[in-house]
Amino acid sequence: MFTPKIPPPDTAPAPGTSLVPPLTGLVHPPACTCHHTPNVPAPVPAAPARPAVRFTPGSLLVAAAGGTAVVLVVGTVLVSMLLATAITAASVALCAVVLRSLLNRPDNR
C-alpha cells in the first residue's frame, strides 16, 4: 500500500530525446536584397560641459522660504498625528479602567 507506483521503464522516453519534433525547413528571407556593407553609426559627440548653477540673492531667499514652509507643514502634520494617537490611547485606557471596575464588582452597582 505504501510502495510507490513507478511506471515501467519501457514507457519512459530515452534520455537525450525530445518529445517535441525539431522545426525544419524554416528559412527567413533577408531584410533587404541589396548587396552593401552595413553602415557603422557615427560616434556621438560629447555633450558640452554644463555651466555651474548660480544662485542670486532672490533665488536663495525663495529657496530658504520654501524649505521653511515645507518643514513647518510637515512638522504640523506629524505633531497632529502624534496628538491624535495620544488622545486615542488615553481614551482607550480610560474605557479599559471603567470596564475593569464594572466587571470586577458587579454587586456594588
C-alpha positions in Angstrom: 0.0 0.0 0.0 2.8 2.4 0.8 5.1 1.4 -2.0 5.5 3.9 -4.8 4.0 3.1 -8.2 6.7 3.6 -10.8 5.9 3.3 -14.5 7.7 0.5 -16.3 11.0 1.7 -17.9 9.8 1.0 -21.5 7.2 3.8 -21.4 9.6 6.5 -20.3 11.4 8.4 -23.0 15.0 7.7 -23.5 17.4 10.2 -22.1 18.5 12.9 -24.5 15.4 12.6 -26.7 12.8 15.3 -27.0 9.1 14.9 -27.2 8.8 18.0 -29.5 9.8 17.4 -33.1 12.5 19.9 -34.3 11.4 22.7 -36.7 13.0 22.1 -40.1 12.5 23.9 -43.4 12.1 27.4 -41.9 14.1 29.9 -44.0 13.9 33.6 -43.2 14.2 35.9 -46.2 16.9 38.6 -46.0 15.9 42.0 -44.7 16.8 43.6 -48.0 18.0 42.4 -51.4 20.8 45.0 -51.9 24.4 44.0 -51.5 26.1 46.6 -49.4 28.2 46.7 -46.3 26.3 47.6 -43.1 26.6 51.2 -42.1 28.6 51.9 -38.9 26.9 54.6 -36.8 28.8 57.8 -36.4 30.3 58.4 -33.0 28.1 60.6 -30.8 29.8 63.9 -29.9 30.3 64.5 -26.2 27.8 66.8 -24.6 29.1 70.3 -23.8 30.0 71.0 -20.2 27.1 72.4 -18.3 27.7 75.7 -16.5 27.7 75.8 -12.7 24.4 76.7 -11.1 24.4 80.3 -10.0 22.2 81.4 -7.1 21.1 85.0 -6.9 20.1 86.5 -3.6 16.5 86.4 -4.6 16.6 82.7 -5.5 18.3 81.9 -2.2 15.6 83.8 -0.3 12.9 81.9 -2.2 14.6 78.5 -1.6 15.0 79.3 2.2 11.4 80.4 2.5 10.2 77.3 0.6 12.3 75.0 2.8 11.0 76.7 5.9 7.4 76.3 4.7 7.9 72.6 4.0 9.4 72.0 7.4 6.6 73.8 9.1 3.9 71.9 7.2 5.5 68.5 7.7 6.1 69.3 11.4 2.4 70.4 11.9 1.1 67.2 10.2 3.4 64.9 12.3 2.5 66.7 15.6 -1.2 66.5 14.8 -0.9 62.7 14.1 1.0 62.2 17.3 -1.6 64.2 19.3 -4.4 62.1 17.7 -2.6 58.9 18.7 -2.1 60.1 22.2 -5.8 61.2 22.6 -7.0 57.8 21.3 -4.6 55.9 23.6 -5.8 57.9 26.6 -9.5 57.3 25.8 -8.9 53.6 25.3 -7.1 53.4 28.6 -10.0 55.2 30.3 -12.5 52.8 28.8 -10.4 49.9 30.0 -10.3 51.2 33.5 -14.1 51.8 33.6 -14.8 48.3 32.1 -12.5 46.7 34.6 -14.1 48.4 37.5 -17.6 47.4 36.3 -16.6 43.8 35.7 -14.7 43.3 39.0 -17.5 44.3 41.4 -20.9 43.7 39.8 -22.6 43.7 43.3 -21.6 47.2 44.2 -23.7 48.9 41.5 
